[in-house]
Amino acid sequence: MKKDEFISTVQKLINLAFRYWKPLALGFAIALVVTLALLGWNHYRHQQELEASTLLSPALKEFHTPVTQPGETPSDDERPNEPPLTSEEEKYRQVLSSLQQVIDRYPRSHSAAQARYYQGICYLHLNQYENAIKAFEMSFKKSSDRLIKGLSLMNLAYSYEATGNYQKAAELYHDHFKALSRVASEDVVLLDLGKYYEKSHQEKEAMAQYQKIIDEFPESPYKNEAEDRLGTLKATSQ
């Protein structure tokens, strides 16, 4: 009986396959096309990421290459076959140009997001804070890397601080506390947030951050500074 039921079921499936072979073949063809398209797209993205990384690598090496001081002889492995860099400004301007090539050619790559971050750092070294703000904002928006996003936010707040916009810096730290805590310890983030509040004349909010360090991080190396700042703010408020 069981053997007869099995044979009957198989026969029904064969009949159904013959009856609906066209829809089945069409569905199989669609699935095959989609699979091949996904494989092709993944291969293309991998190739793009590889090429972007290859282009970014010398730019980062140039970024970390020290400037040759008068009377010094640069090492052979720093910038082979190229004249030595003699000033910080020259160095960061050249790095900016190299980083922009990565962004222009591979705008959606992970390397482009990293390049935008380093552009911001270059602009900070050049004291071009408005350009730094734009670069860090783009890096934060475009990057999917948590580390890059957190570092971009931290340096974005520093750029706003450099322009005197302490309120904006405080808002960034307040709104993105978790993201910043991934690249720095919470007590450090709280201390910076307190300082930004303090500079923007929001003494009550600043005292709350310092008090939080004292209460929640009793072993923090920044506890003494938090206590000093809190004591000063309490004295001036009275």
Rosetta blueprint (number, residue, H / E / L):
1 M L
2 K H
3 K H
4 D H
5 E H
6 F H
7 I H
8 S H
9 T H
10 V H
11 Q H
12 K H
13 L H
14 I H
15 N H
16 L H
17 A H
18 F H
19 R H
20 Y L
21 W H
22 K H
23 P H
24 L H
25 A H
26 L H
27 G H
28 F H
29 A H
30 I H
31 A H
32 L H
33 V H
34 V H
35 T H
36 L H
37 A H
38 L H
39 L H
40 G H
41 W H
42 N H
43 H H
44 Y H
45 R H
46 H H
47 Q H
48 Q H
49 E H
50 L H
51 E H
52 A H
53 S H
54 T H
55 L H
56 L H
57 S H
58 P H
59 A H
60 L H
61 K H
62 E H
63 F H
64 H H
65 T L
66 P L
67 V L
68 T L
69 Q L
70 P L
71 G L
72 E L
73 T L
74 P L
75 S L
76 D L
77 D L
78 E L
79 R L
80 P L
81 N L
82 E L
83 P L
84 P L
85 L L
86 T L
87 S L
88 E H
89 E H
90 E H
91 K H
92 Y H
93 R H
94 Q H
95 V H
96 L H
97 S H
98 S H
99 L H
100 Q H
101 Q H
102 V H
103 I H
104 D H
105 R H
106 Y L
107 P L
108 R L
109 S L
110 H H
111 S H
112 A H
113 A H
114 Q H
115 A H
116 R H
117 Y H
118 Y H
119 Q H
120 G H
121 I H
122 C H
123 Y H
124 L H
125 H H
126 L L
127 N L
128 Q L
129 Y H
130 E H
131 N H
132 A H
133 I H
134 K H
135 A H
136 F H
137 E H
138 M H
139 S H
140 F H
141 K H
142 K H
143 S L
144 S L
145 D L
146 R H
147 L H
148 I H
149 K H
150 G H
151 L H
152 S H
153 L H
154 M H
155 N H
156 L H
157 A H
158 Y H
159 S H
160 Y H
161 E H
162 A H
163 T L
164 G L
165 N L
166 Y H
167 Q H
168 K H
169 A H
170 A H
171 E H
172 L H
173 Y H
174 H H
175 D H
176 H L
177 F H
178 K H
179 A H
180 L H
181 S H
182 R L
183 V L
184 A L
185 S L
186 E H
187 D H
188 V H
189 V H
190 L H
191 L H
192 D H
193 L H
194 G H
195 K H
196 Y H
197 Y H
198 E H
199 K H
200 S L
201 H L
202 Q L
203 E H
204 K H
205 E H
206 A H
207 M H
208 A H
209 Q H
210 Y H
211 Q H
212 K H
213 I H
214 I H
215 D H
216 E H
217 F L
218 P L
219 E L
220 S L
221 P L
222 Y L
223 K H
224 N H
225 E H
226 A H
227 E H
228 D H
229 R H
230 L H
231 G H
232 T H
233 L H
234 K H
235 A H
236 T H
237 S H
238 Q L
